[in-house]
Amino acid sequence: MRGDRMLEIALRHRFAEFSLDVAFEAPQGVTALFGRSGAGKTTVVDAVAGLMRPDEGRVVVDGRVLQDAAARIWLPPHKRRVGYVFQEGRLFPHLTVRGNLEYGLRFNAGAGPSVDEVADLLGIASLLERRPSRLSGGEKQRVAIGRALMARPAMLLMDEPLAALDGPRKAEILPYLARLRDETKVPILYVSHALDEVAQLATTLVLIEEGGVRACGPVAEVLSDPALVPQLGVRGAGAVLSATVVAHDPDGLTELACAGGRLFVPALAEPVGQRLRLRIEAQDVMIALDRPEGISALNILSGVVTALRQGDGPGAVVQIAVGEELLLARITRRSARALNLAAGVPVHTVIKTVSVAPGDIGAVHGGA
């Protein structure tokens, strides 16, 4: 395996009214498959799991070939060492949490984590003696993930694991998925239609459209590409910035340091020094040629326009380099003309403090 490729996938399959033709490679971490319903995301995951056999295919995980049609290699699902987490937890109702976790040991290919280690990682140590009927939706999903981990998988497959959860339950489980990404180093193929999940969790983003790969690359790079806004969704378009908590102010704000300067967001629970990823939606970014004064917004970052995409309607999306990272701003075409925006024009971006929602901020643990 060359370089840092952890995952290689190339699949072709023709259905009655749909053709799948995807090929991509990804490094260690979470590889998110994003796209509209029916684009082919779940089909890819099922093929990797061995639950469907494509007409042509090659799947390699950390140098181990799971299938290669040309070489006539096909490992059945039980020999692939992949853990599959579905939208619903699918726990055994007659077993306790501990019993459900221990069930994963039946598929363990060797020495792996203990029940206590997995329970601590996922914050379910206090639930070990409960039965699934006494768990919340978020707790059930954490147990399902733990059961998959107990099998010591070479890879985890997650097909929209948070889709059935409401907002609070989703916010409850996202930090544990981030810890899973950063601390276990188990590669994860993650299907989602929610950009906030993708921005918080993904290392690599694969954008799938009508059975093919529209884009593939580091999540911050793909999300900040103006050309991909139609596929990502105009209202959901936004960029991902890296930041570090530097202070918690007594007036209820947390101060962050990022490549472009300082940002203030509503108070966070993370300690000083904690590294974060935060998604800033394009619709929450304003542009000024001169540094604004006498305004209520606290977040003003200086940058340079790197790209401009005008849509078919009244809107335009502007990509702005802020330090070493990229922001997107969604403005009107009229405003873009009035400001004479073009690549190379220096600008100031204005971001309202309260527009950065807690759900768009995720922690980064360890050396990830």
ZAMARGU-4260 file (C-alpha; in steps of 0.2 Angstrom, whole numbers, plus 5000, padded with zeros to 4 digits):
<rodrens>
0) 5000/5000/5000 | 5008/5017/4995 | 5008/5032/5006 | 4995/5034/5019 | 4981/5025/5010
5) 4971/5016/5023 | 4956/5013/5011 | 4955/5009/4993 | 4938/5006/4985 | 4933/5004/4967
10) 4916/4997/4963 | 4905/4995/4948 | 4887/4987/4947 | 4872/4989/4936 | 4855/4988/4944
15) 4839/4989/4934 | 4837/5008/4934 | 4854/5013/4942 | 4872/5011/4939 | 4886/5012/4952
20) 4903/5017/4947 | 4914/5024/4962 | 4932/5024/4965 | 4942/5033/4979 | 4956/5031/4991
25) 4957/5038/5009 | 4969/5039/5023 | 4967/5035/5042 | 4952/5042/5050 | 4933/5044/5046
30) 4929/5043/5027 | 4912/5051/5025 | 4900/5047/5011 | 4889/5061/5008 | 4875/5064/4995
35) 4857/5064/4992 | 4845/5049/4995 | 4847/5036/4981 | 4865/5042/4977 | 4872/5025/4981
40) 4880/5028/4998 | 4872/5013/5007 | 4876/5002/4992 | 4895/5006/4994 | 4894/5001/5012
45) 4885/4985/5009 | 4898/4980/4996 | 4912/4984/5008 | 4904/4973/5021 | 4901/4959/5008
50) 4882/4960/5009 | 4881/4963/4990 | 4893/4957/4977 | 4896/4970/4963 | 4899/4966/4945
55) 4917/4973/4947 | 4925/4978/4963 | 4941/4980/4973 | 4941/4984/4992 | 4957/4985/5002
60) 4958/4990/5020 | 4975/4994/5027 | 4984/4983/5014 | 4972/4968/5016 | 4962/4964/5001
65) 4944/4960/5005 | 4939/4958/4987 | 4947/4960/4970 | 4936/4954/4955 | 4951/4954/4943
70) 4961/4942/4955 | 4946/4932/4959 | 4947/4936/4978 | 4931/4937/4988 | 4930/4936/5007
75) 4913/4932/5014 | 4906/4944/5026 | 4911/4934/5042 | 4929/4934/5036 | 4931/4953/5032
80) 4932/4959/5050 | 4921/4974/5048 | 4909/4980/5061 | 4892/4987/5054 | 4882/5000/5064
85) 4865/5003/5057 | 4853/5017/5060 | 4844/5007/5074 | 4855/5000/5087 | 4848/4982/5085
90) 4852/4977/5102 | 4847/4960/5110 | 4833/4965/5121 | 4835/4950/5133 | 4853/4954/5136
95) 4860/4968/5147 | 4872/4981/5140 | 4886/4970/5147 | 4879/4955/5138 | 4877/4965/5122
100) 4895/4970/5122 | 4901/4953/5127 | 4892/4946/5112 | 4904/4955/5101 | 4918/4944/5108
105) 4911/4930/5098 | 4918/4938/5082 | 4935/4944/5090 | 4949/4938/5079 | 4962/4940/5093
110) 4966/4951/5109 | 4956/4966/5109 | 4948/4979/5121 | 4940/4974/5137 | 4921/4977/5141
115) 4927/4990/5153 | 4939/4999/5141 | 4925/5000/5128 | 4912/5006/5141 | 4924/5020/5147
120) 4928/5025/5129 | 4909/5027/5125 | 4903/5033/5142 | 4892/5019/5146 | 4901/5011/5161
125) 4886/5016/5172 | 4874/5007/5160 | 4882/4990/5160 | 4868/4981/5170 | 4854/4989/5161
130) 4843/4981/5148 | 4840/4990/5131 | 4822/4995/5136 | 4829/5007/5149 | 4841/5016/5137
135) 4839/5032/5127 | 4841/5032/5108 | 4859/5039/5110 | 4864/5026/5123 | 4858/5012/5112
140) 4868/5018/5098 | 4884/5019/5109 | 4881/5001/5115 | 4879/4996/5097 | 4895/5004/5092
145) 4904/4996/5108 | 4897/4979/5103 | 4905/4982/5085 | 4922/4987/5093 | 4922/4972/5105
150) 4924/4961/5089 | 4941/4970/5086 | 4936/4975/5068 | 4948/4980/5055 | 4936/4994/5050
155) 4919/5001/5056 | 4905/5004/5044 | 4891/5016/5050 | 4876/5019/5039 | 4868/5035/5046
160) 4870/5030/5064 | 4862/5046/5070 | 4848/5048/5058 | 4835/5041/5070 | 4840/5053/5085
165) 4833/5070/5089 | 4845/5085/5091 | 4849/5083/5110 | 4853/5064/5108 | 4863/5068/5092
170) 4873/5081/5102 | 4876/5068/5116 | 4884/5055/5105 | 4894/5065/5093 | 4909/5068/5106
175) 4910/5050/5108 | 4911/5047/5090 | 4925/5060/5089 | 4934/5051/5103 | 4932/5034/5094
180) 4940/5042/5078 | 4955/5049/5088 | 4959/5036/5101 | 4955/5019/5093 | 4963/5023/5076
185) 4950/5011/5068 | 4946/5017/5051 | 4928/5021/5049 | 4917/5022/5033 | 4903/5034/5038
190) 4887/5037/5028 | 4877/5054/5032 | 4866/5067/5024 | 4870/5079/5039 | 4884/5092/5035
195) 4886/5096/5054 | 4890/5077/5057 | 4902/5077/5042 | 4911/5093/5047 | 4914/5087/5065
200) 4919/5069/5062 | 4926/5067/5044 | 4944/5066/5039 | 4940/5063/5021 | 4924/5068/5012
205) 4918/5058/4997 | 4903/5067/4988 | 4893/5054/4979 | 4881/5060/4965 | 4870/5048/4955
210) 4881/5033/4958 | 4898/5042/4955 | 4911/5051/4964 | 4909/5070/4962 | 4923/5075/4974
215) 4935/5067/4986 | 4947/5075/4998 | 4951/5082/5015 | 4934/5087/5023 | 4939/5106/5025
220) 4945/5106/5007 | 4929/5099/4999 | 4917/5109/5010 | 4926/5125/5006 | 4925/5122/4987
225) 4912/5135/4979 | 4910/5124/4964 | 4902/5110/4975 | 4889/5121/4984 | 4875/5115/4972
230) 4879/5097/4978 | 4882/5101/4996 | 4866/5112/4997 | 4866/5131/4996 | 4859/5133/5014
235) 4871/5121/5021 | 4887/5127/5013 | 4900/5131/5024 | 4919/5129/5029 | 4928/5120/5043
240) 4941/5129/5053 | 4954/5123/5066 | 4955/5132/5082 | 4961/5131/5100 | 4952/5136/5116
245) 4962/5150/5124 | 4950/5158/5137 | 4933/5157/5145 | 4927/5175/5148 | 4916/5180/5162
250) 4902/5187/5151 | 4898/5170/5144 | 4909/5169/5129 | 4924/5157/5124 | 4939/5164/5115
255) 4947/5153/5101 | 4963/5156/5092 | 4963/5151/5073 | 4974/5154/5059 | 4965/5170/5054
260) 4965/5177/5072 | 4953/5176/5087 | 4935/5170/5087 | 4922/5172/5101 | 4908/5159/5102
265) 4895/5156/5115 | 4903/5148/5131 | 4910/5130/5128 | 4913/5116/5141 | 4930/5112/5133
270) 4946/5116/5143 | 4959/5129/5138 | 4971/5121/5126 | 4957/5110/5118 | 4959/5109/5100
275) 4942/5110/5090 | 4935/5110/5073 | 4921/5122/5069 | 4910/5124/5054 | 4905/5141/5049
280) 4890/5142/5037 | 4892/5153/5022 | 4876/5162/5025 | 4883/5168/5042 | 4898/5177/5034
285) 4898/5195/5028 | 4911/5204/5018 | 4918/5221/5019 | 4932/5230/5010 | 4937/5240/5024
290) 4939/5234/5042 | 4922/5238/5050 | 4920/5249/5065 | 4906/5253/5077 | 4897/5236/5074
295) 4891/5223/5086 | 4900/5208/5078 | 4915/5203/5088 | 4923/5191/5075 | 4932/5200/5061
300) 4945/5190/5051 | 4955/5197/5037 | 4958/5187/5021 | 4960/5187/5003 | 4947/5181/4990
305) 4953/5165/4981 | 4937/5161/4971 | 4920/5167/4966 | 4906/5157/4960 | 4890/5165/4954
310) 4874/5154/4954 | 4860/5154/4942 | 4849/5164/4954 | 4853/5180/4964 | 4867/5173/4974
315) 4886/5171/4974 | 4898/5161/4984 | 4915/5168/4989 | 4930/5158/4994 | 4941/5168/5006
320) 4959/5162/5012 | 4960/5167/5030 | 4977/5163/5036 | 4981/5145/5030 | 4962/5140/5030
325) 4947/5144/5019 | 4930/5152/5023 | 4915/5153/5012 | 4903/5168/5011 | 4886/5167/5003
330) 4881/5185/4997 | 4871/5192/4982 | 4878/5194/4965 | 4874/5212/4966 | 4885/5214/4982
335) 4899/5205/4973 | 4898/5217/4958 | 4897/5232/4970 | 4912/5227/4979 | 4922/5222/4963
340) 4926/5205/4971 | 4938/5194/4962 | 4953/5182/4966 | 4966/5192/4975 | 4955/5206/4982
345) 4959/5208/5001 | 4943/5208/5012 | 4937/5207/5030 | 4925/5194/5035 | 4912/5197/5048
350) 4905/5183/5058 | 4891/5185/5071 | 4896/5177/5088 | 4880/5168/5091 | 4879/5161/5073
355) 4892/5148/5078 | 4881/5135/5085 | 4887/5122/5098 | 4882/5108/5086 | 4895/5115/5073
360) 4909/5113/5085 | 4918/5097/5088 | 4934/5092/5099 | 4949/5084/5092 | 4958/5072/5104
365) 4976/5066/5106 | 4987/5067/5091 | 4974/5067/5077
</rodrens>
